[in-house]
């Protein structure tokens, strides 16, 4: 299993790159760090907790220009010595978040990917641990969080090679029609497909998708607009002022 952070979105509703949004650091100097660094750190700490000596985090970017922008931003950040960053560049044009998932699949078709969108500022290593534990207990082709309204979070999820192959075929089928197929649509289609062989579990649940209710609902709170970002900053300030 490899860590994948999807960076390549246009952030059109936010009006600026979401991965570069400044998160406050808990200290007296009121310093900030880019949201992407917080996400990288979460994946790094999770990987080390699984007894790995070093960690590798793959960043999926839109193109070479965005890669340079991300590299320049991270060059001013202090990254752990035992962390290795690698990049994959989107190959699929105008396929939204599916582009990043498919770029990772082309990078290595044997990897299972622990995926995080770049707009989840509230996640922690425990977030990734809960997904991982659920995937081990019930090895569905996709394991993802689900909110109280019943909507899935396919960009905070575990995607197996079988799921990504199915996504690839869905995107290719949609291309001639001009339609765009997003990960949420893929999740719904996967749910209705005949069960993949290795999804059979001890309780005879043959579902292709394992839905997980997050231990902390704030983990799956993402930011798409300036107002979303303002709301999250207010939550973070309250938590900072009232530590556990």
C-alpha positions as CSV (number, residue, x, y, z in Angstrom):
1,X,0.0,0.0,0.0
2,X,1.3,3.4,-1.0
3,X,0.3,6.9,0.1
4,X,-1.1,9.2,-2.6
5,X,-2.1,12.9,-2.2
6,X,-4.1,14.4,-5.1
7,X,-2.9,17.9,-5.8
8,X,-3.9,18.5,-9.4
9,X,-7.3,20.1,-9.0
10,X,-8.0,23.6,-10.4
11,X,-9.4,25.0,-7.1
12,X,-11.7,27.1,-9.2
13,X,-14.3,27.7,-6.4
14,X,-11.5,28.5,-3.8
15,X,-9.9,30.9,-6.2
16,X,-6.4,29.8,-5.1
17,X,-4.5,26.6,-4.8
18,X,-6.0,24.6,-1.9
19,X,-2.7,22.7,-1.3
20,X,-1.0,26.0,-0.5
21,X,-3.6,27.3,2.0
22,X,-1.9,28.4,5.2
23,X,-2.7,26.4,8.3
24,X,-1.7,27.8,11.7
25,X,1.0,26.0,13.7
26,X,0.3,25.8,17.4
27,X,3.0,28.1,18.7
28,X,3.3,31.6,20.2
29,X,4.6,33.0,16.9
30,X,1.4,32.3,15.1
31,X,3.3,30.7,12.2
32,X,1.6,28.8,9.4
33,X,2.4,25.9,7.2
34,X,0.9,24.9,3.8
35,X,-2.0,22.5,4.0
36,X,-0.1,20.1,1.8
37,X,2.7,19.8,4.3
38,X,0.2,18.9,7.0
39,X,-1.2,16.1,4.7
40,X,2.3,14.8,3.9
41,X,3.2,14.7,7.6
42,X,0.0,12.7,8.4
43,X,0.9,10.1,5.8
44,X,4.5,10.0,6.9
45,X,3.6,9.5,10.5
46,X,1.1,6.8,9.6
47,X,3.6,4.9,7.5
48,X,6.2,5.0,10.3
49,X,3.6,3.6,12.7
50,X,3.3,0.5,10.5
51,X,6.9,-0.3,11.3
52,X,8.4,1.1,8.1
53,X,11.9,2.5,8.5
54,X,11.2,5.2,5.9
55,X,8.1,6.5,4.2
56,X,7.3,7.4,0.6
57,X,4.5,9.8,-0.3
58,X,3.4,10.2,-4.0
59,X,2.0,13.5,-5.1
60,X,-0.3,13.5,-8.1
61,X,0.0,16.8,-10.0
62,X,-1.8,18.3,-13.0
63,X,1.3,19.0,-15.2
64,X,5.0,19.8,-15.0
65,X,4.2,23.5,-14.2
66,X,2.3,22.6,-11.2
67,X,5.0,20.1,-10.1
68,X,7.5,23.0,-10.2
69,X,5.2,25.1,-8.1
70,X,4.7,22.4,-5.5
71,X,8.4,21.7,-5.4
72,X,9.2,25.4,-4.9
73,X,6.7,25.7,-2.1
74,X,8.0,22.6,-0.3
75,X,11.6,23.7,-0.7
76,X,11.0,26.3,2.1
77,X,9.4,23.7,4.4
78,X,11.2,21.4,6.7
79,X,10.6,17.8,5.6
80,X,11.6,14.7,7.6
81,X,14.9,13.1,6.6
82,X,13.3,9.7,6.5
83,X,10.6,10.8,4.0
84,X,10.8,10.4,0.2
85,X,8.5,12.4,-2.1
86,X,7.7,11.3,-5.6
87,X,5.5,12.8,-8.3
88,X,3.1,11.4,-10.9
89,X,1.7,13.7,-13.6
90,X,-1.9,13.4,-15.0
91,X,-2.2,11.6,-18.3
92,X,-6.0,11.8,-18.6
93,X,-7.1,15.2,-19.8
94,X,-10.1,16.9,-18.1
95,X,-11.2,13.9,-16.1
96,X,-11.2,15.7,-12.7
97,X,-10.0,13.8,-9.7
98,X,-10.1,10.5,-11.6
99,X,-7.1,11.9,-13.5
100,X,-4.9,11.7,-10.4
101,X,-6.1,8.2,-9.5
102,X,-5.5,6.9,-13.0
103,X,-2.0,8.5,-13.1
104,X,-1.1,6.7,-9.9
105,X,-2.5,3.4,-11.4
106,X,-0.3,3.9,-14.5
107,X,2.7,4.6,-12.2
108,X,2.3,1.1,-10.8
109,X,-0.7,-1.1,-11.6
110,X,0.1,-3.4,-8.6
111,X,-0.1,-0.8,-5.9
112,X,-3.1,-0.3,-3.6
113,X,-3.3,3.4,-2.9
114,X,-4.2,5.1,0.4
115,X,-5.6,8.3,-1.2
116,X,-6.1,11.8,0.3
117,X,-7.4,14.8,-1.6
118,X,-5.5,18.0,-0.8
119,X,-8.6,19.7,0.7
120,X,-9.0,17.8,4.0
121,X,-7.3,20.0,6.6
122,X,-8.6,18.2,9.6
123,X,-7.2,14.7,9.0
124,X,-4.7,13.0,11.4
125,X,-2.6,9.9,11.3
126,X,-5.5,8.2,13.1
127,X,-7.7,9.0,10.1
128,X,-5.5,6.9,7.9
129,X,-5.2,4.2,10.5
130,X,-9.0,3.8,10.7
131,X,-9.2,3.4,6.9
132,X,-6.3,0.9,7.0
133,X,-7.8,-1.1,9.8
134,X,-11.2,-1.3,8.0
135,X,-9.5,-2.4,4.8
136,X,-7.7,-5.2,6.6
137,X,-10.9,-6.4,8.3
138,X,-13.0,-6.3,5.1
139,X,-10.8,-6.3,2.0
140,X,-13.2,-4.6,-0.4
141,X,-11.9,-3.1,-3.7
142,X,-12.6,0.4,-2.3
143,X,-12.7,1.4,1.3
144,X,-13.9,4.9,2.0
145,X,-15.4,7.1,4.6
146,X,-19.1,8.0,4.5
147,X,-20.8,11.0,6.1
148,X,-24.0,11.3,8.1
149,X,-26.0,12.0,5.0
150,X,-24.8,8.8,3.3
151,X,-22.4,10.4,0.9
152,X,-19.1,8.7,0.3
153,X,-15.6,10.3,0.4
154,X,-13.8,8.6,-2.5
155,X,-10.9,10.9,-2.2
156,X,-10.3,9.9,1.4
157,X,-10.1,6.2,0.7
158,X,-8.2,3.1,-0.2
159,X,-8.3,2.1,-3.9
160,X,-7.1,-1.3,-4.9
161,X,-5.7,-2.2,-8.4
162,X,-9.1,-3.9,-9.3
163,X,-11.0,-0.7,-8.4
164,X,-8.7,1.5,-10.4
165,X,-8.8,-0.9,-13.4
166,X,-12.6,-0.6,-13.3
167,X,-12.4,3.2,-13.0
168,X,-10.0,3.3,-16.0
169,X,-12.6,1.3,-18.1
170,X,-15.4,3.6,-16.9
171,X,-13.6,6.7,-17.9
172,X,-12.6,5.3,-21.3
173,X,-16.3,4.4,-21.9
174,X,-17.5,7.8,-21.0
175,X,-14.9,9.7,-23.2
176,X,-16.7,9.3,-26.6
177,X,-19.9,10.7,-25.1
178,X,-18.1,13.8,-23.7
179,X,-19.3,13.0,-20.2
180,X,-16.9,13.2,-17.2
181,X,-17.0,10.4,-14.7
182,X,-16.0,11.3,-11.2
183,X,-14.8,9.0,-8.4
184,X,-18.2,9.2,-6.6
185,X,-20.0,7.9,-9.7
186,X,-17.4,5.1,-9.9
187,X,-18.1,4.2,-6.3
188,X,-21.8,3.9,-7.0
189,X,-21.1,1.7,-10.1
190,X,-18.7,-0.5,-8.3
191,X,-21.3,-1.0,-5.6
192,X,-23.7,-2.4,-8.2
193,X,-21.3,-4.6,-10.1
194,X,-21.0,-8.3,-9.4
195,X,-18.7,-8.9,-6.5
196,X,-15.0,-9.1,-7.2
197,X,-13.6,-12.5,-6.0
198,X,-11.4,-11.2,-3.2
199,X,-14.1,-9.2,-1.6
200,X,-15.6,-12.3,0.1
201,X,-15.2,-11.9,3.8
202,X,-15.9,-14.1,6.9
203,X,-19.4,-12.7,7.3
204,X,-20.2,-13.5,3.6
205,X,-20.6,-9.8,2.8
206,X,-19.8,-9.6,-0.9
207,X,-19.9,-5.9,-1.4
208,X,-17.2,-4.3,-3.5
209,X,-17.2,-1.2,-1.4
210,X,-16.6,-0.9,2.4
211,X,-18.0,2.3,3.9
212,X,-16.5,3.6,7.1
213,X,-18.0,6.0,9.5
214,X,-15.2,8.3,10.8
215,X,-14.4,8.2,14.5
216,X,-14.2,12.0,14.2
217,X,-16.6,13.7,11.8
218,X,-14.3,16.6,11.4
219,X,-11.8,14.4,9.6
220,X,-13.9,14.3,6.4
221,X,-14.6,18.0,6.4
222,X,-13.1,19.4,3.2
223,X,-12.7,22.9,1.9
224,X,-13.9,24.0,-1.5
225,X,-14.7,27.7,-1.0
226,X,-13.2,30.7,0.9
227,X,-16.2,30.4,3.3
228,X,-15.3,26.7,4.0
229,X,-11.8,27.8,4.7
230,X,-12.9,30.5,7.1
231,X,-15.1,28.0,8.9
232,X,-12.3,25.5,9.3
233,X,-9.9,28.1,10.6
234,X,-12.5,29.0,13.3
235,X,-12.7,25.4,14.3
236,X,-8.9,25.1,14.5
237,X,-8.7,28.2,16.6
238,X,-11.2,26.8,19.1
239,X,-9.3,23.6,19.3
240,X,-6.0,25.5,19.7
241,X,-7.6,27.6,22.5
242,X,-9.0,24.6,24.2
243,X,-6.5,21.7,23.9
244,X,-7.6,18.3,25.1
